[in-house]
């Protein structure tokens, strides 16, 4: 699916449109970027690089504040693009008990998997 596909689905709903089969809400993204395809591509590329940084910060967080800040940043970045499921997961993880080491480790694994799904979708859009 090429980047031009955004226009094809833009009449499927509003900015709140959520499709479980689609990891990104392209309607939201198009409205967020005013339909500027170059800006969409730039934001998607930035997300791909930044998401990995946020997960690394979560993985190496030495305090509850570092953990919350990294999860919060990932939540905002995800929701800005319309990656609703990933944003919701990041929000859940943001409120995770930092003292639960096993829970944090599991959260990082789940986040990596969710980010991979979004990144594969971005790759498909960009090809």
C-alpha atoms as a printed R data frame, in Angstrom:
    type eleno elety resid chain resno       x      y      z
1   ATOM     1    CA   UNK     A     1   0.000  0.000  0.000
2   ATOM     2    CA   UNK     A     2   1.554  3.303 -1.021
3   ATOM     3    CA   UNK     A     3   1.381  6.573  0.889
4   ATOM     4    CA   UNK     A     4  -1.237  7.782 -1.571
5   ATOM     5    CA   UNK     A     5  -3.678  5.315 -0.038
6   ATOM     6    CA   UNK     A     6  -4.423  7.827  2.732
7   ATOM     7    CA   UNK     A     7  -6.783  9.678  0.438
8   ATOM     8    CA   UNK     A     8  -8.594  6.469 -0.448
9   ATOM     9    CA   UNK     A     9  -9.663  5.843  3.120
10  ATOM    10    CA   UNK     A    10 -10.070  9.417  4.311
11  ATOM    11    CA   UNK     A    11 -13.843  9.283  3.924
12  ATOM    12    CA   UNK     A    12 -14.195  6.190  6.145
13  ATOM    13    CA   UNK     A    13 -14.623  8.155  9.329
14  ATOM    14    CA   UNK     A    14 -13.483 11.013 11.473
15  ATOM    15    CA   UNK     A    15 -10.426 11.537 13.639
16  ATOM    16    CA   UNK     A    16 -11.845  9.068 16.164
17  ATOM    17    CA   UNK     A    17 -12.056  6.281 13.605
18  ATOM    18    CA   UNK     A    18 -10.411  3.119 14.916
19  ATOM    19    CA   UNK     A    19  -9.865 -0.040 12.932
20  ATOM    20    CA   UNK     A    20  -8.354 -2.965 14.828
21  ATOM    21    CA   UNK     A    21  -6.945 -4.370 11.581
22  ATOM    22    CA   UNK     A    22  -5.025 -1.162 10.894
23  ATOM    23    CA   UNK     A    23  -2.288 -0.194 13.379
24  ATOM    24    CA   UNK     A    24  -2.436  3.435 12.222
25  ATOM    25    CA   UNK     A    25  -5.507  5.598 11.772
26  ATOM    26    CA   UNK     A    26  -4.663  7.110  8.402
27  ATOM    27    CA   UNK     A    27  -7.704  9.381  8.553
28  ATOM    28    CA   UNK     A    28  -6.350 10.927 11.743
29  ATOM    29    CA   UNK     A    29  -2.855 11.192 10.262
30  ATOM    30    CA   UNK     A    30  -4.159 12.926  7.133
31  ATOM    31    CA   UNK     A    31  -6.145 15.417  9.223
32  ATOM    32    CA   UNK     A    32  -3.163 15.969 11.522
33  ATOM    33    CA   UNK     A    33  -0.912 16.762  8.552
34  ATOM    34    CA   UNK     A    34  -3.592 18.507  6.474
35  ATOM    35    CA   UNK     A    35  -3.070 15.833  3.835
36  ATOM    36    CA   UNK     A    36   0.587 16.756  3.273
37  ATOM    37    CA   UNK     A    37   2.090 13.437  2.107
38  ATOM    38    CA   UNK     A    38   5.678 14.601  2.571
39  ATOM    39    CA   UNK     A    39   4.917 15.600  6.167
40  ATOM    40    CA   UNK     A    40   3.197 12.245  6.766
41  ATOM    41    CA   UNK     A    41   6.271 10.411  5.507
42  ATOM    42    CA   UNK     A    42   8.549 12.551  7.671
43  ATOM    43    CA   UNK     A    43   6.454 11.978 10.808
44  ATOM    44    CA   UNK     A    44   6.236  8.242 10.185
45  ATOM    45    CA   UNK     A    45  10.007  8.071  9.749
46  ATOM    46    CA   UNK     A    46  10.561 10.051 12.944
47  ATOM    47    CA   UNK     A    47   8.190  7.770 14.809
48  ATOM    48    CA   UNK     A    48  10.116  4.705 13.633
49  ATOM    49    CA   UNK     A    49  13.348  6.058 15.091
50  ATOM    50    CA   UNK     A    50  11.900  7.583 18.243
51  ATOM    51    CA   UNK     A    51   9.802  4.571 19.298
52  ATOM    52    CA   UNK     A    52  12.932  2.463 19.702
53  ATOM    53    CA   UNK     A    53  14.535  5.170 21.821
54  ATOM    54    CA   UNK     A    54  11.522  5.289 24.152
55  ATOM    55    CA   UNK     A    55  11.581  1.508 24.617
56  ATOM    56    CA   UNK     A    56  15.293  1.613 25.383
57  ATOM    57    CA   UNK     A    57  14.605  4.314 27.979
58  ATOM    58    CA   UNK     A    58  11.909  2.115 29.510
59  ATOM    59    CA   UNK     A    59  14.250 -0.861 29.507
60  ATOM    60    CA   UNK     A    60  16.970  1.102 31.300
61  ATOM    61    CA   UNK     A    61  14.782  3.274 33.567
62  ATOM    62    CA   UNK     A    62  16.374  3.641 36.986
63  ATOM    63    CA   UNK     A    63  13.386  5.342 38.600
64  ATOM    64    CA   UNK     A    64   9.629  5.472 38.416
65  ATOM    65    CA   UNK     A    65   9.891  8.995 36.965
66  ATOM    66    CA   UNK     A    66  12.155  7.863 34.115
67  ATOM    67    CA   UNK     A    67   9.742  4.990 33.435
68  ATOM    68    CA   UNK     A    68   6.664  7.234 33.401
69  ATOM    69    CA   UNK     A    69   8.359  9.897 31.266
70  ATOM    70    CA   UNK     A    70   9.402  7.382 28.599
71  ATOM    71    CA   UNK     A    71   5.985  5.705 28.529
72  ATOM    72    CA   UNK     A    72   4.247  9.080 28.428
73  ATOM    73    CA   UNK     A    73   6.392 10.215 25.490
74  ATOM    74    CA   UNK     A    74   5.643  7.022 23.586
75  ATOM    75    CA   UNK     A    75   1.932  7.420 24.350
76  ATOM    76    CA   UNK     A    76   1.885 10.948 22.952
77  ATOM    77    CA   UNK     A    77   3.913 10.090 19.901
78  ATOM    78    CA   UNK     A    78   1.707  7.089 19.134
79  ATOM    79    CA   UNK     A    79  -1.547  8.932 19.557
80  ATOM    80    CA   UNK     A    80  -0.292 11.881 17.537
81  ATOM    81    CA   UNK     A    81   0.010  9.598 14.534
82  ATOM    82    CA   UNK     A    82  -3.152  7.632 15.246
83  ATOM    83    CA   UNK     A    83  -1.496  4.462 16.548
84  ATOM    84    CA   UNK     A    84  -4.311  4.125 19.070
85  ATOM    85    CA   UNK     A    85  -3.654  0.582 20.321
86  ATOM    86    CA   UNK     A    86   0.022  1.340 20.891
87  ATOM    87    CA   UNK     A    87  -0.874  4.591 22.640
88  ATOM    88    CA   UNK     A    88  -3.318  2.756 24.895
89  ATOM    89    CA   UNK     A    89  -0.683  0.156 25.746
90  ATOM    90    CA   UNK     A    90   1.843  2.902 26.527
91  ATOM    91    CA   UNK     A    91  -0.732  4.568 28.789
92  ATOM    92    CA   UNK     A    92  -1.281  1.320 30.689
93  ATOM    93    CA   UNK     A    93   2.463  0.884 31.050
94  ATOM    94    CA   UNK     A    94   2.879  4.490 32.178
95  ATOM    95    CA   UNK     A    95   0.871  3.628 35.301
96  ATOM    96    CA   UNK     A    96   2.566  0.296 35.971
97  ATOM    97    CA   UNK     A    97   4.049 -0.219 39.421
98  ATOM    98    CA   UNK     A    98   7.746  0.499 38.899
99  ATOM    99    CA   UNK     A    99   8.690 -1.890 41.710
100 ATOM   100    CA   UNK     A   100   7.189 -4.805 39.746
101 ATOM   101    CA   UNK     A   101  10.326 -5.850 37.862
102 ATOM   102    CA   UNK     A   102   8.664 -8.821 36.164
103 ATOM   103    CA   UNK     A   103   5.770 -6.598 35.102
104 ATOM   104    CA   UNK     A   104   8.160 -4.033 33.664
105 ATOM   105    CA   UNK     A   105  10.058 -6.695 31.733
106 ATOM   106    CA   UNK     A   106   6.795 -8.066 30.334
107 ATOM   107    CA   UNK     A   107   5.659 -4.539 29.450
108 ATOM   108    CA   UNK     A   108   8.811 -3.872 27.438
109 ATOM   109    CA   UNK     A   109   8.327 -7.145 25.539
110 ATOM   110    CA   UNK     A   110   4.699 -6.251 24.746
111 ATOM   111    CA   UNK     A   111   5.698 -2.742 23.668
112 ATOM   112    CA   UNK     A   112   8.412 -4.035 21.365
113 ATOM   113    CA   UNK     A   113   5.873 -6.354 19.719
114 ATOM   114    CA   UNK     A   114   3.299 -3.563 19.346
115 ATOM   115    CA   UNK     A   115   5.890 -1.183 17.905
116 ATOM   116    CA   UNK     A   116   6.984 -3.863 15.448
117 ATOM   117    CA   UNK     A   117   3.390 -4.147 14.198
118 ATOM   118    CA   UNK     A   118   3.192 -0.386 13.661
119 ATOM   119    CA   UNK     A   119   6.626 -0.263 12.027
120 ATOM   120    CA   UNK     A   120   5.793 -3.075  9.600
121 ATOM   121    CA   UNK     A   121   2.639 -1.185  8.660
122 ATOM   122    CA   UNK     A   122   4.665  2.009  8.170
123 ATOM   123    CA   UNK     A   123   7.093  0.073  5.944
124 ATOM   124    CA   UNK     A   124   4.161 -1.168  3.858
125 ATOM   125    CA   UNK     A   125   2.828  2.372  3.520
126 ATOM   126    CA   UNK     A   126   6.195  3.724  2.501
127 ATOM   127    CA   UNK     A   127   6.904  1.077 -0.123
